[in-house]
Amino acid sequence: MATKAGKVKKIPERLCVGCQEKRPKKELIRIVKSPEGEFSVDLTGKKSGRGAYICPKQECFEKARKGHRLERSFECAIDASVYDALAAELEKGLAENGKGAKA
């Protein structure tokens, strides 16, 4: 029989849509499409809606943008103005939380 002391806690991993690397969920930033169709950056990971994860690096966001990877994840077209707003929100959130490094 397995005891509680012998169990290893599983760390949830998610795939970054930019660099396509699996990383622990807490290291990534979630981009959310709400049920109303609005996109936003979710630094808490608790907003409702469909989410895609990205590394806290500007280069990963640029790769996701250039390769239309967010559009593929959310299965809809994303306007350039939405990408610009997400980039600004991502930069602002990273500056406030100090979560990531600029590339």
C-alpha beads as a LAMMPS data file, in Angstrom:
LAMMPS data file: protein, C-alpha beads

103 atoms
102 bonds

1 atom types
1 bond types

-500.0 500.0 xlo xhi
-500.0 500.0 ylo yhi
-500.0 500.0 zlo zhi

Masses

1 110.0

Atoms # bond

1 1 1 0.000 0.000 0.000
2 1 1 1.184 3.476 -0.812
3 1 1 1.398 5.973 1.996
4 1 1 0.898 9.716 1.821
5 1 1 4.580 10.277 2.513
6 1 1 5.520 8.213 -0.570
7 1 1 3.432 10.193 -3.056
8 1 1 5.000 12.833 -5.261
9 1 1 2.803 15.812 -6.016
10 1 1 2.223 16.212 -9.748
11 1 1 3.083 19.656 -11.107
12 1 1 0.687 20.690 -13.889
13 1 1 2.461 21.531 -17.143
14 1 1 1.237 23.538 -20.109
15 1 1 2.575 24.131 -23.613
16 1 1 3.743 27.632 -24.536
17 1 1 2.108 28.658 -27.822
18 1 1 5.197 30.730 -28.676
19 1 1 8.194 28.436 -28.215
20 1 1 6.181 25.159 -28.060
21 1 1 7.956 24.051 -24.855
22 1 1 6.226 22.368 -21.919
23 1 1 6.745 24.279 -18.706
24 1 1 5.162 24.331 -15.243
25 1 1 1.822 26.144 -15.316
26 1 1 2.933 28.701 -12.699
27 1 1 5.806 29.891 -14.930
28 1 1 3.476 30.713 -17.834
29 1 1 0.987 33.508 -18.467
30 1 1 -2.546 32.716 -19.583
31 1 1 -4.240 34.572 -22.414
32 1 1 -8.015 34.221 -22.165
33 1 1 -10.896 34.513 -24.603
34 1 1 -13.972 35.244 -22.502
35 1 1 -17.410 33.808 -23.361
36 1 1 -18.243 37.295 -24.740
37 1 1 -15.312 37.033 -27.186
38 1 1 -12.967 39.516 -25.474
39 1 1 -9.253 38.725 -25.120
40 1 1 -7.214 39.561 -22.025
41 1 1 -4.068 38.594 -20.133
42 1 1 -4.828 36.532 -17.027
43 1 1 -1.926 36.711 -14.570
44 1 1 -3.908 34.867 -11.866
45 1 1 -4.965 31.929 -14.052
46 1 1 -8.511 32.027 -12.701
47 1 1 -10.540 34.019 -15.257
48 1 1 -13.320 32.121 -16.976
49 1 1 -13.011 31.350 -20.653
50 1 1 -10.777 29.466 -23.036
51 1 1 -7.097 29.930 -22.312
52 1 1 -3.752 29.598 -24.066
53 1 1 -0.435 29.774 -22.266
54 1 1 2.659 31.735 -23.184
55 1 1 6.117 32.239 -21.639
56 1 1 6.679 35.605 -19.949
57 1 1 9.070 36.639 -22.729
58 1 1 8.390 39.128 -25.489
59 1 1 10.038 36.856 -28.078
60 1 1 7.545 34.058 -27.344
61 1 1 4.642 36.473 -27.810
62 1 1 6.122 37.633 -31.128
63 1 1 6.522 34.004 -32.315
64 1 1 2.900 33.280 -31.390
65 1 1 1.783 36.415 -33.216
66 1 1 3.854 35.790 -36.332
67 1 1 2.811 32.131 -36.587
68 1 1 -0.898 32.874 -35.877
69 1 1 -0.687 30.373 -33.014
70 1 1 -3.182 32.183 -30.791
71 1 1 -5.669 32.161 -33.668
72 1 1 -5.181 28.416 -33.975
73 1 1 -5.623 27.902 -30.214
74 1 1 -8.793 29.968 -30.019
75 1 1 -10.103 28.796 -33.410
76 1 1 -10.986 32.324 -34.551
77 1 1 -9.406 35.296 -36.316
78 1 1 -7.689 37.838 -34.080
79 1 1 -7.408 41.458 -35.208
80 1 1 -4.018 43.234 -35.113
81 1 1 -5.412 45.768 -32.633
82 1 1 -6.186 42.889 -30.241
83 1 1 -2.573 41.686 -30.506
84 1 1 -1.341 45.225 -29.772
85 1 1 -3.631 45.503 -26.739
86 1 1 -2.491 42.076 -25.479
87 1 1 1.171 43.060 -25.926
88 1 1 0.640 46.261 -23.922
89 1 1 -1.318 44.420 -21.221
90 1 1 1.327 41.689 -21.058
91 1 1 4.146 44.214 -20.712
92 1 1 2.254 46.166 -18.036
93 1 1 1.441 43.009 -16.066
94 1 1 5.017 41.770 -16.198
95 1 1 6.322 45.120 -15.002
96 1 1 3.886 45.163 -12.069
97 1 1 4.469 41.573 -10.991
98 1 1 8.108 41.214 -12.009
99 1 1 7.213 37.749 -13.303
100 1 1 9.216 37.656 -16.506
101 1 1 12.303 38.872 -18.238
102 1 1 12.395 40.963 -21.368
103 1 1 14.170 39.401 -24.288

Bonds

1 1 1 2
2 1 2 3
3 1 3 4
4 1 4 5
5 1 5 6
6 1 6 7
7 1 7 8
8 1 8 9
9 1 9 10
10 1 10 11
11 1 11 12
12 1 12 13
13 1 13 14
14 1 14 15
15 1 15 16
16 1 16 17
17 1 17 18
18 1 18 19
19 1 19 20
20 1 20 21
21 1 21 22
22 1 22 23
23 1 23 24
24 1 24 25
25 1 25 26
26 1 26 27
27 1 27 28
28 1 28 29
29 1 29 30
30 1 30 31
31 1 31 32
32 1 32 33
33 1 33 34
34 1 34 35
35 1 35 36
36 1 36 37
37 1 37 38
38 1 38 39
39 1 39 40
40 1 40 41
41 1 41 42
42 1 42 43
43 1 43 44
44 1 44 45
45 1 45 46
46 1 46 47
47 1 47 48
48 1 48 49
49 1 49 50
50 1 50 51
51 1 51 52
52 1 52 53
53 1 53 54
54 1 54 55
55 1 55 56
56 1 56 57
57 1 57 58
58 1 58 59
59 1 59 60
60 1 60 61
61 1 61 62
62 1 62 63
63 1 63 64
64 1 64 65
65 1 65 66
66 1 66 67
67 1 67 68
68 1 68 69
69 1 69 70
70 1 70 71
71 1 71 72
72 1 72 73
73 1 73 74
74 1 74 75
75 1 75 76
76 1 76 77
77 1 77 78
78 1 78 79
79 1 79 80
80 1 80 81
81 1 81 82
82 1 82 83
83 1 83 84
84 1 84 85
85 1 85 86
86 1 86 87
87 1 87 88
88 1 88 89
89 1 89 90
90 1 90 91
91 1 91 92
92 1 92 93
93 1 93 94
94 1 94 95
95 1 95 96
96 1 96 97
97 1 97 98
98 1 98 99
99 1 99 100
100 1 100 101
101 1 101 102
102 1 102 103
